[in-house]
Amino acid sequence: MKRWHLVFDVNKCIGCYTCMLSCKDEHVGNEWLPYTDRQKKRDQKWIHMGRRERGVVPRIDLAYRPSLCNHCDDPPCAKNAPGCVVKRADGIVLLDPKKAYGNEALVGACPFGAISWNDEAGAAQKCTFCAHLIDGGWKEPRCVQSCPLRALMAIRMEDAEFEKLIREKGLVSLAPASVQPRVWYKNLHRYTKNMIAGEIAYMDSPDTEVCAEGVEVLLKKDGAACAKTCTSAFGEFYFDPVEPNSGDYEISAELPGRGNVSVRVTMKDVSVDTGLLCPGKEPVPSHFAWEPLQDGESRA
C-alpha cells in the first residue's frame, strides 16, 4: 500500500516561514473535526522552524530546519497514551480529538515535543498532515503546497520504494529508526555538522594580492587526505561536512610558480575558518569573527 512521507531539503530552504504561516492560515479559526479542533492563533505552532549559523564572516552558512510530528509507524505517543492516538493505514498519525479535550497530559506523550496544549480549545493538538485536505483529494498538505522553493515534498509511495529513495538521496530523520518515522531530511549536515572554510591568495607584485582561483585544496587527517576541493573565483574553499569535535586537520594547497600554503586547525564544537592563506606569509585571520547564533537568538 502507498503511504505518506514528508521530505525536507535543507539546501532549498531560505527561512521564509511560509510553511508555518500556511499551517496557521489553514487551522487557526477552523474546526476540522473529526480531525482536530481549531489551532490557537498565538503561542502555539505545529511546525517549529530551527535556525543554525556556521562559520565566520564573510564565510557564513545559515541553515533552517523545520520539526513537526514524525507520523511514526510505531508512535511512542500511542504507547504513552493508549487509546488516544489514531494510526491510519496511509501513514498519518492523528490524536483522537474527543480524547484530547481536557487531556493536557497528552503533551508529554511525545518524546520529540510534537504535541502542544491549546488552552483556548482546551485540547492537546499536533500536526495532522492536513488529513482533512488529503481525504478531500489534495495531493499534499498546506505547508508543502505553499513552499515557494519546494523545500518540502509530500511523497506517497510504497515503503520499499521509499527505502530505496532514502539510500539514493542520503535522507536522515531526527527521530530514531526504532519508531519508524515518516518525516525525513536531505542535506541535514548543514544543521548537524561543522565546516572548515578559508581563502587562498598570492602576491602578483609586492603591492598586489590576487585571489587564487581553481586551486586544489587538500584536507588531511592523521597525515592522510580525507577530502579535496577547489577554490572559487574569490579564492575561497569549503570542506563540508566535518564532524564536530573530530580533532586536528591539515589544509594544504600547491600554487604552481607561486609556492605552497599549509595550515593546521583543530575542529571542536564550532566551525573553523583558516582566514587568508598566502604563500610566504602567516595566515591572516578574519577580522569579523563572532559567535554563531543558536536557535531563536537574534543579533538585533
ABEGO torsion letter per residue (X at the ends): XBBBBBBBBAAABAGAGAAAAAAAAAABGBBBOAABBBBBABGBBABBBBBBBBEBOABBBBBBBBBBBAGBABBAAAAABBGABBBBAAGBBBBBAAAABGBAAAAAABAAGABBBBAAAGBBBBBAGGAAAAAAGBABBAAAAABAAGABBBBBBBAAAAAAAAAAAGBBBABBAAAGBABBBBGAAAAABBBBBEBBBBBABAABBBBBBGBBBBBBBGGBBABBBBBBAAGBBBBOBBBBGAEBBBBBBBBBGAEBBBBBBBBBABBBBAEBBBBGBBBBBBAABBBBBBBGBBAX
